[in-house]
Amino acid sequence: MRYIICFLLFVSSSIFVNAQCSKIHFINSSISYAKQKADKEEKHIFVFIYELGESKAEFFESAIFYKRGVCEKFNENFINIKAKSSSSLAQSLIRRYRIDELPAFIILDERGQRVAETSKIKGTNDLLRFAEKAE
C-alpha cells in the first residue's frame, strides 16, 4: 500500500510540474501597463503582432507557443503581449518600426524602446535564438 501511495504522489507531482508551463502567458493590456510591469519585474516586453486567419500566425499560436522550452523562456523573461494587426497597439508599432510583414516579433525594454524586431522567425529554434539575443 505504501508503494502505491508513493507512486501516486510521484505521478501527481510530475503532472503538476509539467502543467506549470503549458503556453506563453499573454497579457491583454496596454503598452503602458506592460512597461510598468516589465520595470517592476525587471523583464523585457515581447510583442507578437499577427493577422487574424494567417497560417503562419496560427502555426505559432497552435504549436510553437505551447512548447515547454518556449513558454518557460518567455514566461520567465518577458512580459508577453499579443496584438491583432488591426488593434491600435499593433498599428502604432507597425508605423513606428515600419513593419511590412506579419507575423512580427518585437522585443521592447522596460521603457518601451525597441531591442529587437523581426518577421523572419520560422520555428522554435529561431524564436528561442531571437529571445536570447534580446536578453
N, C-alpha and C positions, 0 to 999 in steps of 0.2 A: 504494500500500500504506500509506503514511504517513497518508493521509486516512482510510482505513478504520480504522486503529488509533485515530486521534484521535476519530473518530465513535463508535467502540465505547466508548472511555473516557468521552466526554461522556454517552452514553446510560446507561452503568452508574453514573456518579456522580449523574445525575438520579434514577435509580431509588433509589439509596441515600438521597439527601436526602428524597425523597418517602416512603420507608419508615420514616424515623426517628419519625414520629408517625402511627401508624395508629389509635390509640384511646386513651382515657383509661386510664392505668395505675392500677388499684385495688389497694391492698394488702389482704391478708387477715390482719388483725391486730387487736389490742386498741386501745382508745382511748388507753391509757397509752403504748403504743409509738408511736402516731401523734403524740401530744403531744411525746414525746422527739424524734422525727424532725422534726416541724414546728419545734420550738425550735432544733434544730441547723441546719436548713436555712433558717431564717427565713421560714417559709411558714405559711399558714393551713391548716386541715383542711376538706376538703369531704366531706360525708357524703350519700350517696344512699340513702334508705330506700325500699324497694319491696315490693310484694306479688307473690309468685310467680304468674305467669299473667295479671296485669293488663295490659290492652292498652296503656295509656299508658306504663307502665314498659318494656314490650317495645319500644315505639317508640323510646324513648331508648336502650335497650340496642342495638338493631339499626341505628339510623340516626344519631342525634344525637351520641352519644359517639364515633363514628368520624369525624366531620368534622374536617378538618385544623385549622381555627382553634380549634375547641373543645378538641381534645386538646392542642394546643400551649399554650393558655391554662391549662388545668387541670394539665397535667403540669409546667409551668414554675413555677406559682404556688401550688400546693396539694399537700398530702398527701391522696390520694383514698381513701375507704373506701366500699364498697358493702355494705349490710346488708339482709338479708331481714327483713320486718316481724316475723317470729316469733323472731328472734335476740335474745339478751339485750341487746346493744348497742342495737339498734333499739327494743326495749321500754323501756329506760331513757331514751332520748332522746324517745320518744313521750310518756312520762309527764312527764318534766321540762319539755318545751316545749308540752305539751298539743296535740299534733298530732292532727288528726282527719281528715285527708285524705292519701291516698298517690297517687303517689309524693311524697315530701318531699325537699327540698333544703335542707341545713343547712351553714352555714359557721361553724366554730369558730376561735378564735385558738389560739395555741400552748399556752395554759393550759387549753383546753377550754371556754372561755366562748363563748356564742353571739354571733356577729357579725351573722348574717342567717339567716333561715329563711323558706321559702315552699313552697306546694304549687301555685302558680299558673303555673308555667312551662309554656309551650305549645310551644316550639321553640328553635331555635338562637339567634336574636337575644335572646330572653328569658333564656336561660341565660347568654349572654355578658354581658348587662347586669347580671344578678344577681352574676356573678363580679366585674365592675368595681366595683360598689357596695361590695363587701366588702373590696377590696384597700386 
